[in-house]
Amino acid sequence: MAGVSAASVSRILNNDPTFSINENTRRRVIEIANQLHYSKEVGRHQHRFVNSKMTIGLILRHDRVSEANDPYFYDIHQGIELEAAKWRLHVVKAFGMRDPDKDWQQLKNYGAVIMIGEMTAEGTALAQQLNSNLILVDNYSQSNDFDLIQTDFAARTNEILDLLYQNGHRRIAFVGGQNSQVEIDGTVRRNNHEIRADSYCAWMKLHDLQQYTEAKMGRWSSEDGLRMTSELINQARRPTAIIVASDPMALGVYKAISNAGLKIPNDISVVSFDDAEMNRYLSPTLTSVSMDAQEMGRTAIRLARDRMLESKKMNVRLVCASHLQQRESIKNISE
């Protein structure tokens, strides 16, 4: 955490007279050791991660299986693990949001807590009450009471819609997953107010295209992507473009369009989010929004580290920038 080797820390804390090091670095190491209540005697006889003040607890939205099927949340978790290892911080799963029996009191023991995904206001408030060093990742709360790491997916949805509009599309549909918040007892509260879906509906209204607004919301799965797209293209007024909220859902969208004997992008243009590696193997290649989710996880660790070392008086809201990667799945129909 001081940015020096373990050997250097050892020699500084043991006042090694033969060790030459910058005086500011020496003071920094001692200051951090005092803040963490580090004991040399405990350190000699116990595992280096016994000091829970150097441990970060995770509250996870997904379990191991569902996370593996979601490239976005998987990459966030990977970024947390990699950045924590860089600073020699220990990361442990405190509990899963959906666990019916949670040991909330253990949150008091960690140096910081990172929550990935959204719990209800009551759950988030309880976590902060037990550990003030709370960082929320992929949480779109408008509260100023927490450190928040958010995406710019609302702005990127508008960029996609602007691009489709410029390419002559008016009958633009949306296929996405429902927003969900987890209660303290682990039950899930679902609604259709997902950030991309809300941005889509607002943009369509602003451009006087309400008559073409079709927002299909379901589970975040390829199966639901297939089902909802089949419903859209079987309507009398078929959309000319579909925005999809995630790449796994886009696989189902591609399948539904193929099943109907239609072609992408000649009949329907498709744009998605995640920019997963599989996009390069789809035919045609999928236009998708790229977000460095792993960097979001790394940023969460840096915020946690700062909170563990210094008493912060101001909460921060970080909006991470994404980028639209244009490929073969969009066609200009105005030509």
C-alpha positions in Angstrom: 0.0 0.0 0.0 3.0 2.3 0.4 4.3 1.4 -3.0 7.5 -0.3 -1.8 8.5 -3.9 -1.5 7.7 -6.1 1.5 11.4 -6.3 2.3 11.7 -2.5 2.4 8.7 -2.3 4.8 10.4 -4.9 7.0 13.7 -3.0 7.1 12.0 0.3 7.8 9.8 -1.0 10.6 12.8 -2.8 12.2 14.9 0.4 12.0 17.6 -1.2 10.0 20.6 1.2 10.3 22.2 -0.1 7.1 19.1 0.5 5.0 19.2 3.8 2.9 15.8 5.1 1.8 14.2 8.4 1.1 12.9 9.9 4.4 9.5 10.8 3.0 9.0 7.1 2.0 10.1 6.0 5.5 7.5 8.3 7.1 4.9 7.2 4.6 5.4 3.5 5.5 5.3 4.2 9.3 2.2 6.4 8.8 0.3 3.6 6.9 1.4 1.0 9.5 -0.1 3.1 12.2 -3.3 3.7 10.3 -3.7 0.0 9.8 -2.7 -0.8 13.5 -0.1 -3.1 12.1 1.8 -5.1 14.7 5.3 -6.6 13.9 4.8 -9.3 16.5 1.4 -10.4 15.0 2.9 -10.2 11.5 5.7 -12.6 12.4 3.4 -15.3 13.6 0.3 -15.0 11.5 -0.7 -15.0 7.9 -0.2 -11.6 6.2 -3.9 -11.2 5.6 -5.0 -11.7 9.2 -5.3 -7.9 9.6 -8.8 -7.5 8.4 -8.2 -3.7 8.0 -6.2 -4.7 4.9 -9.0 -6.9 3.6 -11.8 -5.7 1.3 -15.2 -7.4 1.5 -17.2 -7.9 -1.7 -21.0 -8.0 -1.9 -21.7 -9.7 -5.3 -24.8 -9.4 -7.5 -24.0 -12.8 -9.2 -22.9 -16.2 -8.0 -19.9 -17.9 -9.8 -22.1 -19.6 -12.4 -24.2 -16.7 -13.5 -21.2 -14.3 -13.4 -19.4 -16.6 -15.8 -22.2 -16.1 -18.3 -22.1 -12.3 -18.0 -18.9 -10.8 -19.5 -19.6 -7.4 -18.0 -19.8 -8.4 -14.3 -17.2 -11.1 -14.8 -14.7 -8.4 -16.0 -15.5 -6.1 -13.1 -14.7 -8.9 -10.6 -11.5 -9.7 -12.5 -10.4 -6.1 -12.3 -11.0 -6.0 -8.6 -8.9 -9.2 -8.0 -6.0 -8.0 -10.2 -5.8 -4.5 -8.7 -6.0 -5.9 -5.2 -3.2 -8.3 -5.9 -1.1 -5.4 -7.2 -1.4 -3.6 -3.8 -1.2 -6.8 -1.8 -4.7 -6.4 -0.5 -6.8 -9.4 0.3 -10.3 -9.6 -1.2 -13.0 -11.9 0.1 -16.6 -12.4 -0.7 -18.6 -11.2 2.2 -21.9 -12.6 0.8 -24.0 -12.7 -2.3 -26.9 -10.2 -2.5 -29.4 -13.0 -3.0 -28.2 -15.1 -0.1 -31.2 -15.4 2.3 -29.0 -15.5 5.4 -26.3 -12.8 5.3 -23.7 -12.1 8.0 -24.1 -8.4 7.9 -22.0 -7.8 11.0 -18.8 -9.0 9.4 -18.8 -5.9 7.3 -17.5 -4.0 10.3 -14.3 -5.9 10.2 -13.1 -5.0 6.7 -11.0 -2.1 5.7 -13.6 -1.3 3.0 -16.6 -2.9 1.2 -17.3 -3.0 -2.5 -20.9 -3.7 -3.7 -21.2 -4.8 -7.3 -24.8 -4.2 -8.5 -27.8 -2.7 -6.8 -29.5 -3.4 -3.6 -32.5 -1.5 -2.3 -31.9 1.7 -0.5 -32.4 -0.1 2.8 -29.7 -2.7 2.0 -27.2 -0.1 0.8 -27.8 2.1 3.9 -27.3 -0.9 6.2 -24.0 -1.8 4.5 -22.8 1.8 4.9 -23.9 1.9 8.5 -21.7 -1.1 9.2 -18.8 0.1 7.1 -18.5 3.7 6.0 -15.8 2.8 3.4 -18.5 1.6 1.0 -18.0 1.8 -2.8 -20.9 1.0 -5.1 -20.1 -0.3 -8.6 -22.7 -0.3 -11.5 -25.1 1.5 -9.2 -27.1 4.3 -10.7 -28.3 5.9 -7.4 -28.5 9.7 -7.5 -27.5 9.8 -3.8 -24.5 11.8 -2.8 -24.0 9.6 0.3 -21.7 7.0 -1.4 -18.7 6.6 -3.6 -20.3 5.6 -7.0 -18.8 4.1 -10.1 -21.2 4.3 -13.0 -21.2 3.9 -16.8 -22.2 6.4 -19.5 -24.6 4.0 -21.1 -27.3 6.6 -21.2 -25.2 8.9 -23.4 -24.1 5.9 -25.5 -27.7 4.9 -26.1 -28.4 8.3 -27.4 -25.3 8.1 -29.7 -26.6 4.8 -31.1 -30.0 6.3 -31.8 -28.5 9.4 -33.4 -26.5 7.1 -35.7 -29.5 5.0 -36.7 -31.5 8.1 -37.3 -28.9 9.5 -39.6 -28.9 6.2 -41.5 -32.6 6.5 -42.2 -34.1 4.4 -39.4 -37.3 5.4 -37.6 -38.8 2.1 -36.6 -36.2 1.4 -33.9 -37.0 -1.2 -31.2 -35.2 -2.0 -28.0 -34.6 -5.4 -26.5 -33.2 -5.5 -22.9 -33.2 -7.0 -19.5 -35.2 -5.7 -16.5 -33.5 -3.6 -13.9 -33.4 -5.5 -10.6 -32.7 -4.5 -7.0 -32.1 -7.0 -4.2 -33.9 -6.7 -0.9 -32.1 -7.3 2.5 -33.6 -10.7 2.7 -32.3 -11.7 -0.8 -35.5 -11.4 -2.8 -35.3 -9.5 -6.1 -37.4 -6.5 -7.0 -37.7 -6.1 -10.8 -38.8 -3.2 -12.9 -38.4 -1.9 -16.5 -36.5 1.3 -15.6 -33.1 0.1 -16.8 -30.8 3.0 -17.8 -30.6 2.1 -21.5 -34.3 1.4 -21.8 -35.2 4.7 -20.2 -32.8 6.6 -22.4 -34.2 4.9 -25.5 -37.8 5.8 -24.5 -36.9 9.4 -23.8 -35.0 9.8 -27.1 -37.9 8.4 -29.1 -40.3 10.8 -27.4 -38.0 13.7 -28.0 -37.8 12.9 -31.7 -41.6 12.5 -32.0 -41.3 8.8 -32.7 -43.6 7.5 -30.0 -45.6 5.5 -32.5 -42.6 3.4 -33.2 -41.5 2.9 -29.6 -41.2 -0.8 -28.7 -39.2 -1.6 -25.6 -39.2 -5.4 -24.8 -37.9 -6.2 -21.4 -37.1 -9.7 -20.0 -34.3 -11.7 -18.5 -30.7 -11.0 -19.4 -30.4 -14.2 -21.5 -30.0 -15.3 -25.1 -33.3 -17.2 -24.8 -35.2 -14.1 -23.9 -33.4 -12.1 -26.6 -34.7 -14.7 -29.1 -38.2 -14.7 -27.7 -38.7 -11.0 -27.6 -37.1 -10.4 -31.0 -39.4 -13.1 -32.5 -42.4 -11.1 -31.1 -41.1 -7.9 -32.7 -40.5 -9.2 -36.2 -43.8 -11.1 -36.3 -45.7 -7.8 -35.9 -47.3 -6.2 -39.0 -44.9 -3.2 -38.7 -41.5 -4.8 -38.3 -38.7 -2.7 -36.9 -35.8 -1.8 -39.2 -33.3 -1.6 -36.3 -33.0 -3.2 -32.9 -30.9 -1.9 -30.0 -29.9 -4.8 -27.6 -28.8 -4.2 -24.0 -26.2 -6.9 -23.9 -24.2 -9.1 -26.2 -25.5 -12.4 -24.7 -29.0 -11.2 -25.5 -27.8 -10.2 -29.0 -27.1 -13.9 -29.8 -30.8 -14.6 -29.4 -31.6 -11.6 -31.5 -29.4 -12.9 -34.3 -31.0 -16.3 -34.0 -34.6 -14.9 -34.2 -33.8 -12.9 -37.3 -32.2 -15.9 -39.0 -35.2 -18.1 -38.0 -37.5 -15.7 -39.7 -35.5 -15.9 -43.0 -34.3 -12.3 -42.6 -30.8 -10.8 -43.0 -28.7 -8.5 -40.9 -28.3 -5.7 -41.8 -30.3 -5.8 -45.1 -33.6 -6.3 -43.3 -32.8 -5.3 -39.7 -29.8 -3.4 -38.3 -28.6 -4.5 -34.8 -26.5 -2.7 -32.2 -25.6 -4.0 -28.8 -23.6 -3.4 -25.6 -20.6 -5.2 -24.0 -18.4 -5.7 -27.1 -17.6 -9.3 -26.0 -14.9 -11.2 -28.0 -17.6 -13.4 -29.5 -18.7 -10.4 -31.6 -15.8 -10.9 -34.0 -17.1 -14.4 -34.8 -20.7 -13.4 -35.6 -21.7 -13.0 -39.2 -22.1 -10.1 -39.8 -19.8 -8.8 -37.1 -21.8 -7.0 -34.4 -21.7 -3.3 -33.8 -21.4 -2.9 -30.0 -20.5 -0.6 -27.2 -17.2 -1.3 -25.6 -16.8 -0.6 -21.8 -13.5 -1.5 -20.1 -15.4 -3.2 -17.2 -12.1 -4.6 -15.8 -10.9 -1.0 -15.4 -14.1 -0.3 -13.4 -13.1 -3.0 -11.0 -9.5 -1.7 -10.7 -10.9 1.8 -10.0 -13.1 0.4 -7.2 -10.0 -1.0 -5.5 -8.2 2.4 -5.8 -11.1 4.2 -4.2 -11.2 1.6 -1.4 -7.5 1.9 -0.9 -7.8 5.7 -0.6 -10.6 5.4 1.9 -8.6 2.9 4.0 -5.6 5.2 4.2 -7.2 8.6 4.5 -10.3 10.1 6.0 -12.3 11.4 3.1 -14.8 14.1 3.6 -16.2 14.2 0.1 -17.9 11.3 -1.8 -17.2 10.9 -5.5 -19.2 9.8 -8.5 -17.1 8.4 -11.3 -18.7 8.0 -14.8 -16.7 5.6 -16.9 -16.5 6.3 -20.6 -17.5 3.7 -23.2 -17.0 3.6 -26.9 -19.2 2.5 -29.8 -17.4 0.0 -32.1 -19.0 0.2 -35.5 -19.0 -3.0 -37.6 -21.1 -4.7 -40.2 -24.5 -5.0 -38.5 -25.8 -1.5 -39.4 -27.1 -0.5 -42.8 -28.1 3.0 -44.2 -31.6 2.6 -45.5 -32.0 6.2 -46.7 -29.8 5.6 -49.7 
